[in-house]
Amino acid sequence: MKLKKLTNGQRLSIILSFTLVITSSLIFSKSYFNNKEINEFSEGCFNIGGQPVVEMSTLNLDYYFSCEKSK
């Protein structure tokens, strides 16, 4: 079996494709785990009689969480 040599354009295309897949996977996993954390924090806040306050950035990559207790 004879292997075909790749051109520079083909190499660049393969590298960019892998980079896109890896970057997308990292963004998805960060967003997913932030969402899981927010849900757990919210449940804990409700359990102590508080009201969760959540501010999320684009794609849920960063968030602010606060638990406001009723007086």
DRENDRENFI-424270 format. One record per residue (C-alpha): residue number from 1; residue in one letter; chain; x, y, z. Coordinates in nm, 3 decimals. Layout:
BEGIN
fimi  doro  lomi  east  north  up
NUM  a  A  X  Y  Z
...
***
This chain:
BEGIN
fimi  doro  lomi  east  north  up
1  m  A  0.000  0.000  0.000
2  k  A  0.143  0.332  -0.103
3  l  A  0.094  0.633  0.123
4  k  A  0.006  0.965  -0.033
5  k  A  0.194  1.272  0.088
6  l  A  -0.026  1.551  0.220
7  t  A  0.003  1.903  0.090
8  n  A  0.049  2.194  0.328
9  g  A  -0.315  2.294  0.277
10  q  A  -0.435  1.947  0.369
11  r  A  -0.217  1.941  0.681
12  l  A  -0.348  2.282  0.785
13  s  A  -0.705  2.168  0.727
14  i  A  -0.654  1.860  0.947
15  i  A  -0.490  2.063  1.225
16  l  A  -0.767  2.325  1.220
17  s  A  -1.035  2.055  1.227
18  f  A  -0.882  1.887  1.532
19  t  A  -0.837  2.225  1.702
20  l  A  -1.203  2.310  1.641
21  v  A  -1.320  1.975  1.780
22  i  A  -1.103  2.002  2.091
23  t  A  -1.200  2.365  2.156
24  s  A  -1.570  2.285  2.113
25  s  A  -1.539  1.990  2.353
26  l  A  -1.369  2.205  2.617
27  i  A  -1.632  2.480  2.590
28  f  A  -1.915  2.226  2.611
29  s  A  -1.768  2.051  2.917
30  k  A  -1.701  2.382  3.099
31  s  A  -2.058  2.495  3.033
32  y  A  -2.201  2.158  3.139
33  f  A  -2.013  2.145  3.469
34  n  A  -2.091  2.509  3.551
35  n  A  -2.458  2.427  3.496
36  k  A  -2.432  2.127  3.729
37  e  A  -2.266  2.344  3.998
38  i  A  -2.536  2.612  3.970
39  n  A  -2.809  2.348  4.009
40  e  A  -2.643  2.202  4.320
41  f  A  -2.584  2.547  4.473
42  s  A  -2.946  2.642  4.402
43  e  A  -3.080  2.327  4.569
44  g  A  -2.865  2.396  4.875
45  c  A  -2.986  2.755  4.886
46  f  A  -3.351  2.645  4.869
47  n  A  -3.287  2.389  5.145
48  i  A  -3.176  2.664  5.386
49  g  A  -3.473  2.883  5.294
50  g  A  -3.290  3.119  5.062
51  q  A  -3.345  3.252  4.716
52  p  A  -3.063  3.192  4.464
53  v  A  -2.940  3.484  4.254
54  v  A  -2.747  3.374  3.944
55  e  A  -2.586  3.583  3.672
56  m  A  -2.439  3.393  3.378
57  s  A  -2.213  3.506  3.097
58  t  A  -2.227  3.398  2.735
59  l  A  -2.235  3.019  2.689
60  n  A  -2.240  2.984  3.069
61  l  A  -1.860  2.993  3.080
62  d  A  -1.860  3.219  3.385
63  y  A  -2.122  3.286  3.650
64  y  A  -2.195  3.470  3.971
65  f  A  -2.398  3.294  4.242
66  s  A  -2.543  3.436  4.559
67  c  A  -2.793  3.299  4.809
68  e  A  -3.021  3.567  4.952
69  k  A  -3.186  3.459  5.276
70  s  A  -3.533  3.589  5.356
71  k  A  -3.572  3.779  5.682
***
